[in-house]
Amino acid sequence: MTWRKASFELDARPKLKDGHLLQINMSPLSLSISGLGLATCISPRRPPNSVESIDLDSIVKGKEPATMVSTQFAYRTVKEIGLTEAQPTYAPVSGFEKPTGNLRVGVYSPDGSYFAWASPENVSVVKAEDGAKIATLDVPNVFEIAFSPKGTYVQTWQRPSKAEDGNATKNLQIWDVKSGTLNYEFVQKNQTGWNCQFTFDEKYCARLVTNEVQIFESANMSKGVWNKLRVEGISAFALSPGQNYALASFLPERKGQPARVCVYNVPSFIQPAAQKTFFKADSVKMTWNKLGTSLLVLTQTEVDKTNKNYYGETNLYLLSIAGNFDSRVVLDKEGPIHDVTWSPNSKEFGVVYGYMPAKTTVFNHRANAVISLPLAPRNTIIFSPHARFMILAGFGNLQGTMDIYDTFQNYKKLSTIEASNASVCEWSPDGRMILTATTSPRLRVDNGVKLWHYSGPLIYQEEMTELYAVHWRPQPAELYPLRTALSPAPEVHSSVASAATLAAPQRPAGAYRPPHLRGTSTPTHFKREDEGGARHVMGEDRALNGATNGQRLVPGAHRTVPGAAPAAAAQEQLSKNALKNKKKREAAKKAKEEEQPEEVAVPEPAPAADDAPAAGAEDKKTRALLKKLRAIEELKVRVGKGEKLEDTQIKKIATEDQIRKELAALGWDD
């Protein structure tokens, strides 16, 4: 098979010999190419026997390969925890026995190798691929679990308590995953920021205590603190995820001094490599890019002194680890910062900011605006693992609309997805599917998981009872080669079609019938002639639907009841008390009429017999205009008394001349 022209968006150059593609070497992947256009994908992050064949023709043409590493997601409900394979099977992971009962937490390791959950009795760790049991940690009542980057260590946190001697128990514990042995334990009172942070290679781990950050050697934690950064009043820190050992610290405003963020190279804590000072910062969120070369600092105050925002004031700053660049990110729309996130390429970041409708701008690593998207009610921005696509969505108190953009085509909008009531939104590791979910306790009805293709269609959905959490299994993006062309949507799962059938409302056939008449036959005088009803004859005497002699009875009007006594006879039959009360009512009615001033009678010319309909329409219009004129006179009296009128009432007074002209045209003369 001869390859004349092929485009691969991979971090490697294809090796050619005599026009045949022989091999592509990538880190951490190796692709061995045969002359039939099939590639064998071997990843060092997967077991030795985990080999996947990829149809190379499909990769080049943008189609879905015949065989691809399957994605997976985990969910936790009020009753169970489950692992589900995504496309194409959408079936539970074989070999994984779903735990049931009161399960508080379930998490994947960052490399996707393991999955752990906590029951009231212990913590279980299994292989994410097949559910095989790895270890059972004998630690009860665990509320939080976290893995180290490579899954070597797992941390557990229990609520603070006191031992029998009165001392606080060591409720933060670090375990070796494979052996299930306890490495070290600490006392950790606060649940916020409870876990230790590890470097990318797990060589060091760090934790925050009062006025200092303690650093340990992960393999020798029993030896105690290896090094420490001491800063009076430090409230937060963040280790770099890159291959450089860097640590960012935050010191809030204190005694009139500005807040400060410093970046140090571990273990050189004498002089910071970069720093930035600023005011209006009670708390911060520090976000490193994937390479660990730049740091975004989102600051927030508890109170907005300008009283423009209930949630305080926000600002955004950018620092370079090299110390040669730091800047405040200039945002050109007033209002809070709703979301900020780095692109996986580490060169760009997106910000959603401003009062609704919010503005979205993508900046480069020097805080220069690259592109601004149209204003829209959005508050969330998420990049796909390959940085190819971007979700711009509005969740929370917004409608749940998601716009999908292609960053490779100058942020061209590909589709719009309506994911109402979604509280979870994540890209799949292959960058093609989007997971949304409605979870408890934010919303206890309509809980479930939905999988969408980035082109717009809903591919899979599953309803669940009280869904608390759902997450994709982390997998390296390198396992899923980036296509040059957009891949088509896969086949829709049967769950979507069945749910649509159940959700379609069943409209009753025919006209509405009140409950007490349902199940009975319709009288002929209520049917149309084409339905077998009686023929309608104009002027024919009828007594249908409360009508007599062709005239509909007016509610409240007097009517003659068959067999009843005449009105005079009925009056004679009234009791003495009834007659007395009737006379009282008539006297009160007469007195009320005498108190009311007599209205000037409006002379109405008698119309000719032929002009009766037209004269009736003119009289009706005249009465309406006179009514408006009386209302204007009342408003003028109120103005004379000094009352303040509304704008609509003032405009109404201004129409007086026009009304009088219309009355004069109708022959009215006041």
N, C-alpha and C positions, 0 to 999 in steps of 0.2 A: 504494500500500500504506500503510495507516494504522497507526501504532504508538500503541496506547493506553497501554501500560505496559511499560517496559523497564528493566532494571537493568544498568548497566555498572560493573564494578569497575576503572575506569581513571582515570588522573590527568587527567581532562578532563571537561567538561560537554558533553553532546550539544546541538547547535543544532537547534531545531525551528521549522518554519514550516508553518502550516496542518495541524499534526498529522503532518507528514512529517519524518523524520530526514534532514537534508541532509549534514552533515559533522561529523567529529570531528577536532579538531586536538590532537595530542599531540607531545611532544618525547621521543624523536627520531623519532616516527612521524607519518604523515599518512594518515588514512582518508577516502577519498571514497566516499560512500554513494549508491547509486542507488535509485530507487523500487522495484526488484525485490528488494531485500534483499541485494544483493551489495556487498561493500566491497573497494576497491582499496587495498592496503597498500604504501606506498612508504617505504623506510627510507634515510636518508642514509648509513647505515653499509654499505649494499650498493651494487653497481654501479647506474648509472642505468637499465640495461635489466632490472634484477631487480625485477619487479613481481609480487606475489602477490594472487590473488583469494580472498576469504574469505567463506564463506556466513554472513551475519549471523544468520540464523535458527538456525543450528547453535550459534553462540556463546551466544545467549540461552538456548537450551534445554539447553545442556550437552553437545551432541553433537560429534563430531569434524567439523571443517569439510571440505568437499569438496576444497579445496586449501589446503595449509599449507606453510610453509617447512620443508624437510626437515632433520632432524638428521643428524649424522654422527659416527663415531668412528674413531680410528686405533689400530692394534695393531702390535706389534713382536715377532716370533718369532726363533728361532735362525737362520732362513733368509731372512726377508723382512720388509718393512714394507708395510702396506696401509691404504687409506682405504675405509671402507664406509659407504654411505648406510643410514640406519635406516629406520623406518617410512615408506612402506609397501613399498618395493622390496627392501630388505636386499641390495643388490647393490654391487659395487665401483664406486667413483667413476669415471665414464667420463672418459677422457683422462689418468688417472694411471697411469703405468707403475711397477709394483711393483719397487723396488730389491731386489736379493738380495745375499747375502754376509754378511760380518762387520759388522753395523750396530749401533753401540753405543748410540745415543740417537735419539729422534724426538719432537718437541714441536710444539704449536700456539702461535701468538701469542695473547696474552690477549684480543684482539678477534676471534679466529677467522679472520682474513684469510689468514694464511700457515701453512704447515707446513714444518718443516726437519728434516733428519736428517743424521747424520754417518757417513761411510764411512772406511776407513783412508786414503783419498787426499784427500778434500775434504768440504765441507759443501754440501748442496743445499737451496735454498729454492724452494717452489712455492706457487701459489694453492691454498688449501684447497678452494675451490669446484669447480674443474675440473682441478686438477693441472698447470696450465700453469707452465712453468719461469720463475722470476723471476731467480734469480742462482745462481752456483756460486762458493763461496768457496774459494780455493786455500790451505787450511790443513789439514795432515794430522793424523791421530791425535788427533782431538777427542773428549773424554770427556763434556763438558757443553755444553748450548746453552740460552740464555734470550733471550726477546724483551723489548723495552720495551712499555709498556702499549698503545700504538697501533700496534705493529709496525713502527715506523720504523727501529729499530736491533735488531741481533741480536748477542749476546755468545757467544764460544766460549772454552773452557778446555781447555788441554792439561796433561799431567803436567809438573811442574817438571823442568828440565834445565839443563845448563850449556853455554854456547857455547865455541868454540875458545879464546877468550881467558880462559876461566875464570869469566866472569861469568854470572849466572843469565839465562836467556832470558825474554823478555816473553811469558808464556804465556796471559795474559788479554787478549783482543782484542775491540774493539767495531767493528762493521761497519755501513755504511749498506745497508739491505736492497735498495732499488731499484737502486742503482748498483753494489753489490757492492764498494765501496771501503772501505779500512781507515781508520777515524776516529782511533782511539787504541789504545794497548796498555800493559799494566802487567805487573809481576811479582807473581804471586799463588801462594803456596806451598800454602796450605791449600785443600782441596776443600770443606770445610764453610764455608758462607757466602761462596762464591767470587765470586758475581756482584754487579755494581753495582745499586743500587736507584734507580728513577726516580720522579719525581713524576707525578701523574695526567696532566699535560699534556706530559710529557717535557721540560720546560724545564730541569730540574736532574737530576743523578744524583749519587749519593754512594757511597763505598766506605770500609771500615774498614781502617785501618793501625794501627801501634803507637801507642797513647795518643791517637789522634785520628780523627775522621771527616772525610774530605776531600770537598768538594762542588765539582762542575764544572758549567759551562754546557754542556748536551748538544750544542748546535750549534757551540760553540767550545772543544772539549776540548783542542785543541792549544795554547791559551793558558795551560794549566796550571790549578792550583787556584784556584777563584773565591772560596771561603770555607772555613773549617774550624772544627770544634768540638773543642777540646782538653780531654781529661779523663784524668788519670793513672790507668791501669789499666782503662780502658773495655774491655768484652769483647763487647758486642753493641749493635746499634741497629736501628730500624725506622722507615722513612718512612711517613707517613700516605697512604692511598689516596684521601682526600677532596680537596676543592677548596681546602683550606687547607694551606699549606706547613708541616708540623709534623714534628718528628723526636723519637723517643723513644730514650733511651740507658740502658744498664744498667752499673752499677759493682758488682762483687761485694764480699762482705765482705773487709775488709783491715785487719790489725793491730788487731783488736778493734772496728773501726768497722762499723756495719751496712751492708748492701747498700742501693743507692739506684737508683731509676728516676726519670729527669727527662724532662719533655716541653718542647721548645723550639719557638718559632716561627722558622722560617728567614727571614732570616739573623740574627735577634737571639739571640745565644748568651750574652749577659752574664748574664741572669737567666732561670731556667726558668719557664715558664708554670704548670707543675704538677710536683709531685714526691712520692715516697713512699719512706720508709725502712723496712727490715724486716731481721730476722735469718733464719737458716736458708734461705739462697739461694746455692747454688754455681753454678746456671745458671738461666736463665729462658726462657720462650717468650712473646713479646709479640705480641698479636693485636689489630689495629685493627678497629673496626666499618666497614661499607661507607662511611658518610659521613665517617669520620675524626674523629668527635667524642668517642669514648671508647676507652679502651685497657684490655684485660685482660692481666694479668701472671701467668703460671703459674710459680711458683718450685719448685725441686727441690734437695734436698741429695743428695750422693753416698752418705752413710751416715745411717741412721736410728739416732740414739743411744738410742732406746727399744727397739731390736731387734725392732720389730713388723713392719717391712717391709724385705724384702731390697733393694728398689730405692730406698730413701731416703724422705725425707718431702716431701710436696707441700703447697703453699698457693696461694690464689688472691686477687688484689687487682684492684680496679677504680679507674681514674682518669679524670677528665673533663679534656678539653683546655683548658677554660675555667679550670681551677684552683679551681673552687668545690666540688668533690666528690672525695673519695678514700676508699676503704674496703676493709677485708678482707671477702671474701665468706664469710659464716658458713655452714658445712656441718654438718648435724646428724647425720652418720653417720661413725663412725671408719673410717679407711682411706685409701688413695691416691685421687688424682683421675685417672680413666681418660681422660676426654676433656672438652673444653670448646670451644664454638663459638658464634659470633654468628649470629643470624637475619639474613637479608638486609634486613629492615626496620630494622636498626640500633637497635631499641628493646628487644630481648630477647636473652638468651643462655642456652644450656642447658649443664648440667654433669652428668656421670656420675661418681659418687664412692662410696667406701666399699668395705669388704670384701664379697666375693660372698656372697649376691646383692646387687648394687649398687643404689644409689638414684639416680634422675634427677629433677632439679629445674630448672624454667625460671624465671629471674630477669628483672626489668625493668632498665632502664638505671640504676636507683638501688640495685641489688643487693637488692631486695625480692623474696621468693619469690612467683611467680605461681601455679604449680601444681607438685605433686609426683606423680610416677607410681609405680605399684606396684613393689616390689622385684623384681628379675629379674636373671639372669646376663647383663648387658649391659656393653659397654665402648666403644661408638661412638655418636655422635649427629650427624645430618646433616639440615640444613633444605633444602627444595626452593628453586629460584631465586625463586619468587614468595612464599616464606615461608608457603605454604598447607599443606604437608605436612611431616612430620618422620619420619625413620627413627631408630629406636632398636634397635641391633643388638649382637650378641655375636660378634666375630671373633677370629682368633688361636687361642688355646687353648680357645675356646668353640665351640659347635656351629654357629654361623652363622645363628641365628634373627634375623629382622628383623621388627619391629613397626612398622606404618605408622599415624601419627596425623594427624588433621585439626585443625590449630590454629585454624581458624575455627569449629569446633564444640566448643570447650572441650576440645581434645585428645582427641577421641573416637577409639578404635582402629578403623581401617577393615579391616585385614587383617594376617595373619601369614604370612611367607614363609620357607621353609627353604632357605637358600643355603649348604649345607655346604662347608667348605674354601675359602670365598671369601677372597681377599686384597685385592681391589679392590672398592669400592662407590662409585658416583657417581650423582647425579640427572642426567637429561637436561636440556638447556636449556629444554625446554617444560614441565618439571615433571610429566610424566606417566609416564615410563619410568625404570626403575632398572637400571643396568648393574652386574653382578657378574662377577668373573672369578677363576679360580684360576691363579696365575702361578708361574713358576720364578724363583729356585731354591728358594723355600719348599716347593713341592710339584711334583715333576717328572712326575706322572701326572695324568690327568683335567684337563689344561689346556684352557681354552676360555673363551668369552664367553657370557653369558646376559643377556637383556633381559626384565625383568618389568614388568607394569603395576602401578600402585600399589594396585589393587584385589586383587592376589594372583596372577593367572595368569601362567604363563611364556609369552611371546609368541615369542621367537626364541632359538636357541642355535647355537653353532658350535664344534666341537672343533678345537683347534690343538696343534701339537707344540712344546713348550717355549716357551710364551708368556711374554714378559718384561715387557711393559707394554701397557696399553690405557687410552685416555682419550676422553671426549667432546670434540667440537669446541666451544670456547667461543662462545656466541652470546648476544646481549642478550635478557633475559627479555621485553622489550617486543615482540619479534617474535611472541610467542605470547600472545595476550590471555587474561587470567584468566577462567575461566568461573564463573558463579554457582552452577551445579549440577555435581555430579561427573560426569565424562565416562565412558562405558562403555569396557570394554576392547576394543581393536581385534581384528581377526581373527587367530587363531593361525597362525603361519607353518608351512609344511610341514616345516621342519627339526625342530620339536618332536615332531610326530607320528611321523616316521621314526625319530628317536632313541628314542622310547618303544617302538617296535616292536622295534628292535634290542636295547634294554636288557632286554626282558621275557625271563626265563629260560624255556627250553624244558624242561618237566618230562617225563620219560619216562613213557609209559603203562604201566600194569600194576605188578605187584609187583617188588621189587628182585631182581635176579639177579646172582650173583657173576660176575666177568669170565670165569672159565674155563668157565662154563655158558651164556654168552650166545651166541645163534645156534643153540642146540639145542632140541629139542622138550621140553616139560615132561612128566615121567612121569605116568601116570594116577593113581598113588597120592598125588601132590602136588596134584591138581586137585580143585576142588569138584564136587559131583554135577551142578550146573547148568552146569558147564564141560566135561562129558564125563568126569569122573573116576569112579573105582570107587565103588560104593555101600558106605557104612560100616555094619558090623554089630557091635553091642556084644558083646564076649566072643569074637569070632572071632579065631582064632590068626593072628597077623601077625608079620612080621619086617621091619618098615618103619622106616627112619630110626634104625637101631641098637636096635630093640626086638624081644624074643622073647617069644612066648606072651602078647602083650598087655601086657607089662611093659617099661618103658623101662630100659635099662641105665644104672647109675650110673657115672660116670667113676671109674676106679680100682678098681672091684669086679672080682672074679674072674669069668671067663666061660669056657665050654667052647668050644674052637675045633674045628670039624668036622675029623675026620681026625687030630687030635693024640693023642699017647699019654696015658694016664691020669696023674694027678698023681704016683702012686708010681713009675710007670715013668719019668716025666720026672726024678724025683729020682735014680733009679739012673743015669740017663744023664749026670748032672752030673759035671764033672771034679773031681779031688781039690782043686784050688785053690778052685773055686767052693763046694764043701762046707765047706772050712775057713773061708772068709770068711762063709758063712751062719751057721755056729756062733758065730763071733765076734760077729756082729750080734745074734743071739738072746741071747747071754750079756750083752752090753752093755744090751740092752733090759730084761732081767730085773733087772739090778743097779739100773738107773734106777728101776724100779717099786718096788723094795724101799726105796730112799732116800726116796721120797715118802711123807708121812704119810697114813694111811688116812682117808678121809673118812667121817664118820658117815652111815650109810645112812638115808635118809629113808623112814620107813614109809609106804607108800601103800596105802590100803584098796582091796581088790579090788572093782571096780564090778560091778554086775549086768549081765547081758547086754544088757538093754533100755536101761540108762543108760550104755553104753560111750562113745558120742560125747560126752555131757555130762561124764563123768568124765575123758575125755582132755583136754577144754578146761580143766577145773579143775586138773588136774595141770600143764598147761603154764603156767597163770597162777601156780601155786604155785612152780614152778621159777624163773620170772622174778622173783617177789618175794624168794625166797631169794637169788638172785643179787644183787639190790639190797642185801639185808641184809648179805651178805658184803662188798660194796664199802664200805658204811657202816662196818663194823667195821675195815676196813683204813684208812679215813680217820681214824677215832678213834685208831688206833695211831699214825698219823703226827702227829696233834695232840699225843699224849702225848710224842712225841719232840721237840716244840718246832718242828716245821715250820710254815711259813705257808701256809695254804690259800687258794685263790681263792674268790671270792664264790659261784660256782656250786657248789663243793664244800661250802661251809658250809651252803648251802641244802639240799643233798642230805642232810647229817647231820640236819637239822631234820625230815626226813620219816620218821625211824626209827619213831616212835610210830604214824604212820598206816599204815606197812607192816606192823607187827606186828598192828594191828587187822584189817587185811585178811587176814593169814595165819590169825588166830584164827577169822575168819568162814568160812574155807575148811576148818576142822577141823585146822589145824596147831597142835601144842602143843610148844613147845621146853622 
